[in-house]
């Protein structure tokens, strides 16, 4: 296989990173992709940094065995905690969703008031505020943990009254700060983007880190001359550590298309 045709490796603590895969498929339609979801050990948002680093190391080694040309950490929690671990292990470039979202937020905000929503682990790590400040130190960042969003999305309650009420409750303190930009700091959240937009109002710009990630990946592939020139249909492979009964259903909802190639990975 030519170097350019080598796959992009995308990994996540579970299923959320499928939103990143979907954005990549749309933005770079000829790229081969291998997705790894640690479905047996999800969620990572409540685990210790030591455990998250250990798991991330195992997954990185697994994907490097496939001769990937690029690694994407599609999980905000893993990116927040284990980016340096993955980078130290990897012989290929490593991209992660947090910097992608932070960069977009810094460009988008007009009033320099940015809200960030994510899992408790992501919010407690303060990683988004640090990443946004790297791009513009004068921006004020207001973070809010939203632990109930992930189970609601996985339940398929994307436009449900319960999800709407939960969002209104979570958004109250953030909206009180008069933000003009809101970072969706978890890969599950793009699925409730229309609902969140309705709750925060049209004047607040929503930063979808999956879309930002797809743009940055496409630019990097062009820059490094790594884009796959073959116009043949790409190969998509999915590896999971457990095939939960609902994996296919939820995965297809995230991807917006059917999934054929699901394999059980042994780490």
Phi, psi and omega in degrees: 000132179293154182305321183291333181274354179299150185285162170267131177265125180238131179223157188206162179289345180197249190248343186303325182296351177298334178293327177290317178300316180300315179295322178295317180301321182285321185278324182230075191295348182259000183280136172281140185228136171244123181251135177238123176239124182275064189295338180285332188245003176292153001273150178273340187302342183248006184266163181286159180300321181299314179296316181298319178296318180298313179297318182298323178297314179300316183292319179301313179300318180301311184289326179296335176296341181267010180057045178291153181263352185199142176244136177237120175274105187266007182248123182299321181296315179294320179296321181293324189257323194241012183304313182297322178300312182295315182299319181295328182278332193272139177267356181240164180302145179239124176248154177217154189294333187293311181296324179301312180292320182296317181299315181295320181295317180297325179285328189277326189291136178258323183267000183058038176234109186239133174261149177228129173242144182190188177287163178305320181296317180294313182294316181295332181286345179059019189292326180293317180301316180296317181294319179294319180293335175296327180274326179201103184295344184274356181283136175266131185243131179240117185254148179218122175283137182231066187300338184277345184296318183300307178299325179294319179295316181292337176283346181087012182274065188279336178223050187255149179303320181298317180294320180297314180296320178298315180298318180299319180294311180297324187280342183309304182295328181288316180292333178297340180270007177055048178290155173243356182219137179231123179271125175277091190273037176204138186289351175282332192293332178304335180290338177250023182303314180299320180295315180296320179298320179295323181288317185272342180095155185295337184282350177263124180277127179266126178266114179264106186292340176294315178294318179299320181296318181296322178294313181296321178297312181300318180295319180295318179299321179292312180305314185269004182054049182247001182298144181282114182281345184289125183272015180283160181301132183288161177255129178244124178237141182237127178243133178227156182270351177203139178258085181297154187305328183261006187305311183300312181301308183292317180302318181290328176295317181294321187274336182072019177202170182281151180248127180256312195267069179263124180239149177271124182263138174253116181273000000 
